[in-house]
């Protein structure tokens, strides 16, 4: 008999468990399947989100499927993952969109298939969704605008109202990053001496944070403060600051309060960061998935608190 290669066998077994219901070998009723689709599982933020979702799935008695693209910027791959899950007829989709507008077509497909869509962390573009005739069950996440504003207010106070600031953006046009940047910039309006001399995308990635900020320091040697829309970009920038011999000369503020960023705050290499709670986002997302399957209607928005860590 022809042998099946081990990797193909594992893949087949994984796919067989991703249908609409999980069959029980004991004859017990099948359990609903909730799919959590995040931006990437190469980021501590989304690993925490997965952990919270797994805890909730265990408590709620549902089966959880967790999938993601390898890179956060791979919007097309995330759309393919969601389409595959729709075809497998999972019961509920919980999605952290990589693209606010790009996700609209697959949300509409899920609607047509009768699969509720819960959105976490990053909002779907509301006008685009309405124009396409789609809808979501709820949004669960932090107020990114308010988080950016907290970061800006802290920087104004920290710098005494006067600074030459560089900004590391996320993915251009991404709702999460745009909201954080808008909040940060609005907070600076009260202090004319806080001048943004450079604002460039680093696509949420650490290595790009390093490279982009290295170039900014060369183009603007007088920069003395930096806001990054995510901690990974901020941590990359901190490495560039150290490599450029400017440690202690540039005030760095991040966003997400990752464990490494909190450690950097304690060490003094980062001035502060905005703390979210991704585990709670994942946990509440799955909890509401289970409640929706029981016939409940979720509120349009469910807020997850934020705070500034310094």
Buried (B, 14 or more C-beta within 10 A) or exposed (E): EEEEEEEEEEEEEEEEEBBEBBEEEEEEEEBBBBBBBBBBBBBBBBBBBBBBBBBBBEEBEBBBBBBBBEBBBBBEBBBEBBBBBBEBBBBBBBBBBBBBBBBBBBBBBBBEEEBBBBBBBBBBBEEBBEEBEBBBBBBBBBBBBBBBBBBBBBBBEBBEBEBBBBBBBBBEBBBBBBBBBBBBBBBBEEBEEBEBBBBBBBBBBBEBBBBBBBEBBEEBEEBBBBBBBBBBBBBBBBBBBEEBEBEEEBBBBBBBBBEBBBEBBEEEBBBBBBBBBBBBBBBBBBBBBBBBBEEEEBEEEBEBEBEBBE
